[in-house]
Amino acid sequence: MGTGRTLNKKPITRPKKSEGERRRRQKVQKARLVKLGMSAAVVAKMQPLVVRNLLKRPAKVVASLKK
């Protein structure tokens, strides 16, 4: 039995996401929100899902901060 492409393209062979990489991504995302003008104290208390949703539309974040 061979080990050709049909066995190597399955999701089992993909690398697993690491905890350190996840923390790094979240840190970068929070820094992006702070750069847009949000308070660092407010961003630090946000859940990761909320941070990601805000970064999907950065123009809306900037507009809401100007009000």
N, CA, C and O atoms as CSV, one atom per row, in Angstrom:
chain,resi,resn,atom,element,x,y,z
A,1,MET,N,N,0.844,-1.182,0.000
A,1,MET,CA,C,0.000,0.000,0.000
A,1,MET,C,C,0.889,1.246,0.000
A,1,MET,O,O,1.810,1.354,0.810
A,2,GLY,N,N,0.616,2.170,-0.896
A,2,GLY,CA,C,1.442,3.369,-1.032
A,2,GLY,C,C,1.054,4.488,-0.074
A,2,GLY,O,O,0.030,4.422,0.608
A,3,THR,N,N,1.877,5.490,-0.040
A,3,THR,CA,C,1.577,6.679,0.762
A,3,THR,C,C,1.599,7.894,-0.153
A,3,THR,O,O,2.344,8.846,0.080
A,4,GLY,N,N,0.786,7.854,-1.184
A,4,GLY,CA,C,0.764,8.922,-2.177
A,4,GLY,C,C,-0.047,10.128,-1.722
A,4,GLY,O,O,-0.335,10.296,-0.537
A,5,ARG,N,N,-0.403,10.951,-2.678
A,5,ARG,CA,C,-1.108,12.210,-2.409
A,5,ARG,C,C,-2.465,11.996,-1.763
A,5,ARG,O,O,-2.893,12.814,-0.949
A,6,THR,N,N,-3.148,10.919,-2.106
A,6,THR,CA,C,-4.493,10.712,-1.568
A,6,THR,C,C,-4.478,10.558,-0.052
A,6,THR,O,O,-5.468,10.873,0.609
A,7,LEU,N,N,-3.382,10.084,0.499
A,7,LEU,CA,C,-3.316,9.939,1.956
A,7,LEU,C,C,-2.752,11.194,2.622
A,7,LEU,O,O,-2.994,11.424,3.806
A,8,ASN,N,N,-2.011,11.998,1.881
A,8,ASN,CA,C,-1.359,13.163,2.470
A,8,ASN,C,C,-2.201,14.427,2.439
A,8,ASN,O,O,-1.839,15.410,3.085
A,9,LYS,N,N,-3.306,14.438,1.715
A,9,LYS,CA,C,-4.084,15.673,1.610
A,9,LYS,C,C,-5.249,15.707,2.593
A,9,LYS,O,O,-6.067,16.625,2.535
A,10,LYS,N,N,-5.343,14.751,3.473
A,10,LYS,CA,C,-6.433,14.718,4.439
A,10,LYS,C,C,-6.148,15.670,5.592
A,10,LYS,O,O,-4.989,15.982,5.865
A,11,PRO,N,N,-7.209,16.140,6.280
A,11,PRO,CA,C,-7.010,17.093,7.378
A,11,PRO,C,C,-6.144,16.555,8.519
A,11,PRO,O,O,-5.605,17.328,9.312
A,12,ILE,N,N,-6.016,15.238,8.599
A,12,ILE,CA,C,-5.211,14.647,9.674
A,12,ILE,C,C,-3.756,15.084,9.562
A,12,ILE,O,O,-3.062,15.194,10.572
A,13,THR,N,N,-3.293,15.334,8.345
A,13,THR,CA,C,-1.892,15.676,8.148
A,13,THR,C,C,-1.607,17.161,8.346
A,13,THR,O,O,-0.450,17.579,8.295
A,14,ARG,N,N,-2.646,17.964,8.571
A,14,ARG,CA,C,-2.430,19.400,8.775
A,14,ARG,C,C,-1.822,19.651,10.146
A,14,ARG,O,O,-2.085,18.902,11.087
A,15,PRO,N,N,-1.022,20.686,10.266
A,15,PRO,CA,C,-0.450,20.991,11.584
A,15,PRO,C,C,-1.523,21.513,12.534
A,15,PRO,O,O,-2.453,22.204,12.118
A,16,LYS,N,N,-1.385,21.180,13.797
A,16,LYS,CA,C,-2.345,21.638,14.797
A,16,LYS,C,C,-1.994,23.061,15.209
A,16,LYS,O,O,-0.827,23.454,15.220
A,17,LYS,N,N,-3.023,23.818,15.547
A,17,LYS,CA,C,-2.794,25.186,16.010
A,17,LYS,C,C,-2.256,25.138,17.426
A,17,LYS,O,O,-2.757,24.390,18.265
A,18,SER,N,N,-1.237,25.935,17.688
A,18,SER,CA,C,-0.614,25.898,19.009
A,18,SER,C,C,-1.183,27.002,19.896
A,18,SER,O,O,-1.700,28.008,19.411
A,19,GLU,N,N,-1.078,26.792,21.180
A,19,GLU,CA,C,-1.571,27.754,22.162
A,19,GLU,C,C,-0.791,29.063,22.082
A,19,GLU,O,O,-1.373,30.140,22.205
A,20,GLY,N,N,0.501,28.978,21.881
A,20,GLY,CA,C,1.329,30.172,21.784
A,20,GLY,C,C,0.979,31.018,20.576
A,20,GLY,O,O,0.934,32.245,20.662
A,21,GLU,N,N,0.732,30.364,19.448
A,21,GLU,CA,C,0.350,31.095,18.251
A,21,GLU,C,C,-0.991,31.783,18.437
A,21,GLU,O,O,-1.185,32.898,17.953
A,22,ARG,N,N,-1.914,31.138,19.127
A,22,ARG,CA,C,-3.228,31.727,19.384
A,22,ARG,C,C,-3.088,32.986,20.236
A,22,ARG,O,O,-3.712,34.009,19.955
A,23,ARG,N,N,-2.264,32.901,21.277
A,23,ARG,CA,C,-2.046,34.065,22.141
A,23,ARG,C,C,-1.372,35.204,21.366
A,23,ARG,O,O,-1.694,36.375,21.566
A,24,ARG,N,N,-0.435,34.848,20.483
A,24,ARG,CA,C,0.237,35.864,19.680
A,24,ARG,C,C,-0.756,36.562,18.756
A,24,ARG,O,O,-0.735,37.787,18.634
A,25,ARG,N,N,-1.625,35.790,18.107
A,25,ARG,CA,C,-2.629,36.381,17.213
A,25,ARG,C,C,-3.557,37.309,17.978
A,25,ARG,O,O,-3.876,38.397,17.501
A,26,GLN,N,N,-3.994,36.889,19.163
A,26,GLN,CA,C,-4.894,37.724,19.953
A,26,GLN,C,C,-4.202,39.013,20.397
A,26,GLN,O,O,-4.827,40.073,20.442
A,27,LYS,N,N,-2.929,38.920,20.720
A,27,LYS,CA,C,-2.168,40.100,21.132
A,27,LYS,C,C,-2.064,41.099,19.973
A,27,LYS,O,O,-2.214,42.305,20.167
A,28,VAL,N,N,-1.805,40.584,18.772
A,28,VAL,CA,C,-1.696,41.435,17.591
A,28,VAL,C,C,-3.044,42.089,17.286
A,28,VAL,O,O,-3.101,43.270,16.942
A,29,GLN,N,N,-4.128,41.321,17.413
A,29,GLN,CA,C,-5.457,41.858,17.133
A,29,GLN,C,C,-5.822,42.958,18.123
A,29,GLN,O,O,-6.395,43.976,17.734
A,30,LYS,N,N,-5.495,42.762,19.397
A,30,LYS,CA,C,-5.785,43.786,20.400
A,30,LYS,C,C,-4.964,45.042,20.131
A,30,LYS,O,O,-5.453,46.155,20.320
A,31,ALA,N,N,-3.725,44.870,19.695
A,31,ALA,CA,C,-2.882,46.022,19.368
A,31,ALA,C,C,-3.458,46.797,18.191
A,31,ALA,O,O,-3.362,48.023,18.151
A,32,ARG,N,N,-4.050,46.099,17.243
A,32,ARG,CA,C,-4.672,46.775,16.100
A,32,ARG,C,C,-5.841,47.639,16.552
A,32,ARG,O,O,-6.024,48.747,16.046
A,33,LEU,N,N,-6.638,47.141,17.506
A,33,LEU,CA,C,-7.758,47.928,18.020
A,33,LEU,C,C,-7.263,49.172,18.747
A,33,LEU,O,O,-7.851,50.246,18.616
A,34,VAL,N,N,-6.193,49.031,19.505
A,34,VAL,CA,C,-5.635,50.180,20.213
A,34,VAL,C,C,-5.124,51.211,19.208
A,34,VAL,O,O,-5.268,52.413,19.431
A,35,LYS,N,N,-4.530,50.753,18.106
A,35,LYS,CA,C,-4.053,51.659,17.061
A,35,LYS,C,C,-5.205,52.403,16.402
A,35,LYS,O,O,-5.039,53.537,15.954
A,36,LEU,N,N,-6.369,51.771,16.341
A,36,LEU,CA,C,-7.536,52.428,15.742
A,36,LEU,C,C,-8.088,53.519,16.643
A,36,LEU,O,O,-8.880,54.351,16.200
A,37,GLY,N,N,-7.672,53.522,17.916
A,37,GLY,CA,C,-8.098,54.597,18.805
A,37,GLY,C,C,-8.846,54.156,20.038
A,37,GLY,O,O,-9.253,54.996,20.840
A,38,MET,N,N,-9.037,52.874,20.214
A,38,MET,CA,C,-9.739,52.398,21.403
A,38,MET,C,C,-8.804,52.429,22.605
A,38,MET,O,O,-7.583,52.363,22.462
A,39,SER,N,N,-9.391,52.529,23.780
A,39,SER,CA,C,-8.610,52.556,25.014
A,39,SER,C,C,-8.013,51.182,25.283
A,39,SER,O,O,-8.680,50.164,25.099
A,40,ALA,N,N,-6.759,51.153,25.718
A,40,ALA,CA,C,-6.085,49.880,25.988
A,40,ALA,C,C,-6.753,49.138,27.146
A,40,ALA,O,O,-6.794,47.908,27.151
A,41,ALA,N,N,-7.274,49.875,28.123
A,41,ALA,CA,C,-7.940,49.239,29.259
A,41,ALA,C,C,-9.230,48.552,28.832
A,41,ALA,O,O,-9.564,47.477,29.329
A,42,VAL,N,N,-9.950,49.176,27.913
A,42,VAL,CA,C,-11.204,48.593,27.420
A,42,VAL,C,C,-10.912,47.359,26.575
A,42,VAL,O,O,-11.588,46.337,26.697
A,43,VAL,N,N,-9.910,47.462,25.726
A,43,VAL,CA,C,-9.563,46.349,24.835
A,43,VAL,C,C,-9.068,45.148,25.636
A,43,VAL,O,O,-9.341,44.005,25.269
A,44,ALA,N,N,-8.346,45.396,26.722
A,44,ALA,CA,C,-7.791,44.304,27.523
A,44,ALA,C,C,-8.888,43.439,28.145
A,44,ALA,O,O,-8.671,42.254,28.396
A,45,LYS,N,N,-10.050,44.014,28.393
A,45,LYS,CA,C,-11.144,43.269,29.030
A,45,LYS,C,C,-12.061,42.581,28.026
A,45,LYS,O,O,-12.959,41.839,28.425
A,46,MET,N,N,-11.853,42.812,26.731
A,46,MET,CA,C,-12.729,42.244,25.701
A,46,MET,C,C,-12.456,40.760,25.477
A,46,MET,O,O,-11.333,40.283,25.639
A,47,GLN,N,N,-13.505,40.053,25.104
A,47,GLN,CA,C,-13.397,38.651,24.720
A,47,GLN,C,C,-12.802,38.576,23.310
A,47,GLN,O,O,-13.004,39.487,22.507
A,48,PRO,N,N,-12.071,37.498,23.004
A,48,PRO,CA,C,-11.444,37.376,21.680
A,48,PRO,C,C,-12.434,37.437,20.520
A,48,PRO,O,O,-12.115,37.997,19.471
A,49,LEU,N,N,-13.621,36.875,20.689
A,49,LEU,CA,C,-14.606,36.890,19.610
A,49,LEU,C,C,-15.064,38.318,19.317
A,49,LEU,O,O,-15.268,38.678,18.157
A,50,VAL,N,N,-15.226,39.121,20.349
A,50,VAL,CA,C,-15.630,40.518,20.171
A,50,VAL,C,C,-14.532,41.285,19.440
A,50,VAL,O,O,-14.815,42.101,18.563
A,51,VAL,N,N,-13.288,41.024,19.803
A,51,VAL,CA,C,-12.154,41.694,19.154
A,51,VAL,C,C,-12.139,41.363,17.668
A,51,VAL,O,O,-11.975,42.255,16.835
A,52,ARG,N,N,-12.305,40.106,17.334
A,52,ARG,CA,C,-12.286,39.696,15.923
A,52,ARG,C,C,-13.425,40.341,15.150
A,52,ARG,O,O,-13.237,40.785,14.017
A,53,ASN,N,N,-14.615,40.396,15.763
A,53,ASN,CA,C,-15.769,40.990,15.079
A,53,ASN,C,C,-15.566,42.477,14.844
A,53,ASN,O,O,-15.975,42.994,13.805
A,54,LEU,N,N,-14.946,43.173,15.782
A,54,LEU,CA,C,-14.688,44.600,15.594
A,54,LEU,C,C,-13.671,44.829,14.484
A,54,LEU,O,O,-13.783,45.798,13.732
A,55,LEU,N,N,-12.683,43.950,14.374
A,55,LEU,CA,C,-11.642,44.138,13.361
A,55,LEU,C,C,-12.115,43.810,11.953
A,55,LEU,O,O,-11.425,44.123,10.983
A,56,LYS,N,N,-13.275,43.186,11.827
A,56,LYS,CA,C,-13.793,42.902,10.495
A,56,LYS,C,C,-14.167,44.189,9.768
A,56,LYS,O,O,-14.075,44.268,8.543
A,57,ARG,N,N,-14.590,45.200,10.533
A,57,ARG,CA,C,-14.997,46.480,9.947
A,57,ARG,C,C,-14.325,47.624,10.702
A,57,ARG,O,O,-14.968,48.289,11.515
A,58,PRO,N,N,-13.042,47.860,10.444
A,58,PRO,CA,C,-12.311,48.885,11.196
A,58,PRO,C,C,-12.836,50.301,10.981
A,58,PRO,O,O,-12.716,51.140,11.874
A,59,ALA,N,N,-13.418,50.585,9.806
A,59,ALA,CA,C,-13.939,51.925,9.564
A,59,ALA,C,C,-15.090,52.240,10.517
A,59,ALA,O,O,-15.225,53.376,10.971
A,60,LYS,N,N,-15.916,51.248,10.820
A,60,LYS,CA,C,-17.021,51.450,11.754
A,60,LYS,C,C,-16.501,51.707,13.161
A,60,LYS,O,O,-17.098,52.485,13.906
A,61,VAL,N,N,-15.402,51.070,13.534
A,61,VAL,CA,C,-14.822,51.279,14.853
A,61,VAL,C,C,-14.334,52.714,14.976
A,61,VAL,O,O,-14.587,53.377,15.982
A,62,VAL,N,N,-13.636,53.191,13.956
A,62,VAL,CA,C,-13.132,54.562,13.974
A,62,VAL,C,C,-14.292,55.559,14.013
A,62,VAL,O,O,-14.236,56.552,14.739
A,63,ALA,N,N,-15.340,55.295,13.235
A,63,ALA,CA,C,-16.488,56.197,13.189
A,63,ALA,C,C,-17.205,56.223,14.545
A,63,ALA,O,O,-17.652,57.282,14.985
A,64,SER,N,N,-17.316,55.082,15.198
A,64,SER,CA,C,-18.011,55.055,16.480
A,64,SER,C,C,-17.205,55.748,17.576
A,64,SER,O,O,-17.777,56.257,18.540
A,65,LEU,N,N,-15.887,55.771,17.433
A,65,LEU,CA,C,-15.052,56.447,18.426
A,65,LEU,C,C,-15.079,57.956,18.254
A,65,LEU,O,O,-14.855,58.690,19.217
A,66,LYS,N,N,-15.348,58.430,17.048
A,66,LYS,CA,C,-15.384,59.873,16.802
A,66,LYS,C,C,-16.664,60.507,17.324
A,66,LYS,O,O,-16.720,61.723,17.505
A,67,LYS,N,N,-17.690,59.704,17.569
A,67,LYS,CA,C,-18.959,60.261,18.061
A,67,LYS,C,C,-18.851,60.777,19.459
A,67,LYS,O,O,-19.832,61.275,20.011
